Amino acid sequence: MVNEFEIKKQICDIGKRIYNQGMVAANDGNISVKLNDHEFLCTPTGVSKGFMTPEYICKVDENGKVIQANDGFRPSSEIKMHMRVYKERPDVKSVVHAHPIYATSFAIAGIPLTQPIMPEAVIALGCVPIAEYGTPSTEEIPDAVSQYLQYFDAVLLANHGALTYSDSLLNAYHKMESVEFYAKLLFNSKLLGGPKELSESQVQRLYEIRRQFGLKGKHPANVCLNNKDGKCSCHTCGNCSGAENIVNGCQKETDTDMVAEITKRVMEQLNLNK
Ligand code: 13P
């Protein structure tokens, strides 16, 4: 078992990575690691996560209350958000919050990452929904994120940033990298005239591969009620606009969705959407 000091050093290394990759500016972002059900390590508030040393790292309990912090350091102002993830996802061992440029731009534009454009993103993430806006540091963000926790390992925070979590610190960080890479590709392909999406059957094959590999974490390939029929994927669920769509089954389309789809197909037939 890795000792606590080593984990603190690993948190500092990941802090450097998110800072050096431009996933955070100035003092933004926060990272935490679960030691056991009652002890968690987290980054302190108000410091650059790119220049931390192990003494910066704070220890809190499951309610976010300080167990140990060196003079001048207090736990992240977003500790409630981290604790909500651990509470509702006992499989999660680490949480990373950052403001990567492309993913955050989608979060600001209110566009969830739902277009199936490359195999890796479909396998690793499925889709990335946007949790409703909440005031930083309040219970509003944990409350907004809560409905997505059982279905996804990555969520965009409206007008704010991105949140990823996984069974290890490195995997939680890698999820953040994957989200940002997906957002960047989607953004660039939109500039190049729009992505050519993977077909529904291609998406289904990728979901099947994910299931066969037995990859850990939550993913639409495993939670969608209709996935066994090979009929449904996260990408056809209703734009990730709410976890309820997934719980209730993907075939449920709203009237508005249906009218939009019919209009799109008619326009395509008439070649009017060029
Ligand atoms: P902290 O420095 O308090 O963790 O806050 C940074 C941040 O990004 C808030 O969203």
Residues whose N, C-alpha, C, O or C-beta is under 5 A from the ligand:
A	BS01	13P	N27 D28 G29 N30 P44 T45 G46 V47 S76 S77 E78 P136
